[in-house]
């Protein structure tokens, strides 16, 4: 995972008589916070952000400048200001101006009467906020697991924001089938997220497919055939070993281009160019998003089908806040009113990881079948991936735009394990050769339909609502939380004041 460095600083008292007695305790608190972040913020691939503590407590203008320069020189992308004693609030400004006022800022303090860090926090962060900065506050004992969890969640949200800055979205082929909600809107995405795009024609991928190492393709084919056995439904026409190999070539070509061109995440148009003249894109998109392939474990690389840029950005955010897990991409396909559930399904882009949520591909592929693609939609053929997603808690999200300003709809839900006969009946109403997730949202049908911004939805396991809300607040966009979770979050000061 590409992660931003975290800087920890502490403001102190100008009076030397105070600092001579308390500086040692203050430095211990900074080291304690550093250890908490290092232990609690670890991503799926084992990576963790670098945490840099200030070499001294700031108790003068000179200190503030020096600490700010120290953290800036170490590429600090996220600033945590820790409070343990009373401080002189004006000393925050040289620090913040050196590190950068555009950085996410978290204020953390104790809640003690003897050492009133919370008093210093309110005085100092009050100064930051009155100057227009969007900051966050956490007050409590650093030994409290609940406080540690809140800090870790904020850090993951801040990492999503800070690490997105400077990233590039590779758009293969432009937006698909005229879906305007998937278009890459350069100005708002630069303004709020600091990302850009570069469009590469799909012809480039086709030419790169011709250069792919045939031995590598054969290795991939053997992997699929051994994992799937008779669940690889060759029919001699729409799905053959050669067509599956063509899908693997597309995957390898896309990985190569993304690496060579420096893309951080991507979208693939697919329909109708590739699907009518080359091959269906499902297998390639699945492998991009999976945490493994035939060469072993790898970092999931966000790839949105139908070159859905707003979907891809949402997925990249979810990848960061979830700790680097594969991200679900699906159509909001069908509402089943008698069960109050939604079927999330589309022709591609479900990472196979969701079949069992296992990092062992053998466990996931036990539940997967590759079917011949539907000729009416995908005349060139290839494999469609089919499975029912494993049960468990999920957090779903989707970015939208209104008058060029982004917002995010967030809703928790449960992926359900229904009886086999019910699943079969429901799949026949959609398409039995595609991946499905059966979901009960923790929000009503009317609430969801009233605000959801697109036909595509994205999700990750667990409760990640808090991380997504904090991300939105840091980025300056509106989080629209649905259902019971909306009561968990207070409207931030800058929203209340307009």
Rosetta blueprint (number, residue, H / E / L):
1 X L
2 X L
3 X L
4 X L
5 X E
6 X E
7 X E
8 X E
9 X E
10 X E
11 X E
12 X L
13 X L
14 X L
15 X L
16 X H
17 X H
18 X H
19 X H
20 X H
21 X H
22 X H
23 X H
24 X H
25 X H
26 X H
27 X H
28 X H
29 X H
30 X H
31 X H
32 X H
33 X H
34 X H
35 X H
36 X H
37 X H
38 X H
39 X H
40 X H
41 X L
42 X L
43 X L
44 X L
45 X L
46 X L
47 X L
48 X L
49 X L
50 X L
51 X E
52 X E
53 X E
54 X L
55 X L
56 X L
57 X L
58 X E
59 X L
60 X L
61 X H
62 X H
63 X H
64 X H
65 X H
66 X H
67 X H
68 X H
69 X H
70 X H
71 X H
72 X H
73 X H
74 X L
75 X L
76 X E
77 X E
78 X E
79 X E
80 X E
81 X E
82 X E
83 X E
84 X L
85 X L
86 X L
87 X L
88 X L
89 X H
90 X H
91 X H
92 X H
93 X H
94 X H
95 X H
96 X H
97 X H
98 X H
99 X H
100 X L
101 X L
102 X L
103 X L
104 X E
105 X E
106 X E
107 X E
108 X E
109 X E
110 X L
111 X L
112 X L
113 X L
114 X L
115 X L
116 X L
117 X H
118 X H
119 X H
120 X H
121 X H
122 X H
123 X H
124 X H
125 X H
126 X H
127 X H
128 X H
129 X H
130 X H
131 X L
132 X L
133 X L
134 X L
135 X E
136 X E
137 X E
138 X E
139 X E
140 X L
141 X L
142 X L
143 X L
144 X L
145 X H
146 X H
147 X H
148 X H
149 X H
150 X H
151 X H
152 X H
153 X H
154 X H
155 X H
156 X H
157 X H
158 X H
159 X H
160 X H
161 X H
162 X H
163 X H
164 X H
165 X L
166 X L
167 X L
168 X E
169 X E
170 X E
171 X E
172 X E
173 X L
174 X L
175 X L
176 X L
177 X L
178 X L
179 X L
180 X H
181 X H
182 X H
183 X L
184 X L
185 X L
186 X H
187 X H
188 X H
189 X H
190 X H
191 X H
192 X H
193 X H
194 X L
195 X L
196 X E
197 X E
198 X E
199 X E
200 X E
201 X L
202 X H
203 X H
204 X H
205 X H
206 X H
207 X H
208 X H
209 X H
210 X L
211 X L
212 X L
213 X L
214 X H
215 X H
216 X H
217 X H
218 X H
219 X H
220 X H
221 X H
222 X H
223 X H
224 X H
225 X H
226 X H
227 X H
228 X H
229 X H
230 X H
231 X H
232 X E
233 X L
234 X L
235 X L
236 X L
237 X L
238 X L
239 X L
240 X L
241 X H
242 X H
243 X H
244 X H
245 X H
246 X H
247 X H
248 X H
249 X H
250 X H
251 X H
252 X H
253 X H
254 X H
255 X H
256 X H
257 X H
258 X H
259 X H
260 X H
261 X H
262 X L
263 X L
264 X L
265 X E
266 X E
267 X E
268 X E
269 X L
270 X L
271 X L
272 X L
273 X H
274 X H
275 X H
276 X H
277 X H
278 X L
279 X L
280 X L
281 X L
282 X H
283 X H
284 X H
285 X H
286 X H
287 X H
288 X H
289 X H
290 X L
291 X L
292 X E
293 X E
294 X L
295 X L
296 X E
297 X E
298 X L
299 X L
300 X L
301 X L
302 X L
303 X E
304 X E
305 X E
306 X L
307 X L
308 X L
309 X H
310 X H
311 X H
312 X H
313 X H
314 X H
315 X H
316 X H
317 X H
318 X H
319 X H
320 X H
321 X H
322 X L
323 X L
324 X L
325 X L
326 X L
327 X L
328 X E
329 X E
330 X E
331 X E
332 X E
333 X E
334 X E
335 X E
336 X E
337 X L
338 X L
339 X L
340 X L
341 X E
342 X E
343 X E
344 X E
345 X E
346 X E
347 X L
348 X L
349 X L
350 X L
351 X L
352 X H
353 X H
354 X H
355 X H
356 X L
357 X L
358 X L
359 X L
360 X L
361 X H
362 X H
363 X H
364 X H
365 X H
366 X L
367 X L
368 X L
369 X E
370 X E
371 X E
372 X E
373 X L
374 X L
375 X L
376 X L
377 X L
378 X L
379 X L
380 X L
381 X L
382 X L
383 X E
384 X E
385 X E
386 X E
387 X L
388 X E
389 X L
390 X L
391 X L
392 X E
393 X E
394 X E
395 X E
396 X E
397 X E
398 X E
399 X E
400 X E
401 X E
402 X E
403 X L
404 X L
405 X E
406 X E
407 X E
408 X E
409 X E
410 X E
411 X E
412 X E
413 X E
414 X E
415 X E
416 X L
417 X L
418 X L
419 X L
420 X H
421 X H
422 X H
423 X H
424 X H
425 X H
426 X H
427 X H
428 X H
429 X H
430 X L
431 X L
432 X L
433 X L
434 X L
435 X E
436 X E
437 X E
438 X E
439 X E
440 X E
441 X E
442 X L
443 X L
444 X L
445 X H
446 X H
447 X H
448 X H
449 X H
450 X H
451 X H
452 X L
453 X L
454 X L
455 X L
456 X E
457 X E
458 X E
459 X E
460 X E
461 X E
462 X L
463 X L
464 X L
465 X H
466 X H
467 X H
468 X H
469 X H
470 X H
471 X H
472 X H
473 X H
474 X H
475 X H
476 X L
477 X L
478 X E
479 X E
480 X E
481 X E
482 X L
483 X H
484 X H
485 X H
486 X H
487 X H
488 X H
489 X L
490 X L
491 X L
492 X L
493 X H
494 X H
495 X H
496 X H
497 X L
498 X L
